[in-house]
Amino acid sequence: MKLKPETLEKLRVILKEDFGQEVSDQELHEVAFNLLGYYDTLLQCYCEDNEKAEVPIVQHDYEPERQKA
């Protein structure tokens, strides 16, 4: 899979600003593909769990309901 240079640069900025890490191009590619692999695994687990569930997994709205006055 090929990532857009703009996407890689966004990741580079996140690594620098949020984690204080300056990375080489090789390290940047490794981080990017590790993240893609991680999220791919999460998605596969979610899909498998959703297929096995008797009750479908529903995405929840995390906004609390407003109480009526």
Secondary structure, 3 states (H helix, E strand, C coil): CCCCHHHHHHHHHHHHHHHCCCCCHHHHHHHHHHHHHHHHHHHHHHHHHHHHCCCCCCCCCCCCCCCCC
